[in-house]
């Protein structure tokens, strides 16, 4: 009996796993409604990102749903 030669695909990191690399980092989050948030990411789940944001001269903790985000700018 011959073994089938399975082609191995490169291991992909699911999007939420990649986003977990942002925890503890300062980022700029661009929302779909045009708003821009300068934030520090405090947590990431499959559907949300927790962040601390300075807004209206006040520090606020926010739960941001990923579908509301256009893109995230970050520094390496």
C-alpha positions, 0 to 999 in steps of 0.5 A: 500500500502506497502512502499518499503524498500530502502537500503541506500548506504553510501554517496560517495564523487565524486573524484573532491570533494575529490581533493578540500580538497587539495586547499591551501596545499603543495603536491607532484604530480607524473605525468604519464610521470615520472615527480614529482612536488612539488606544492601548490594546488591553485584550482581544477575543474572537469578535472584540478588542478591549482598549483603553482610549483617551477621549474628551480628556478622560481615559475610557475603557472600550469594547470595540467589535472587530466588524466596526474596525476598518484597519489598525495602524501599529508600530513594530 
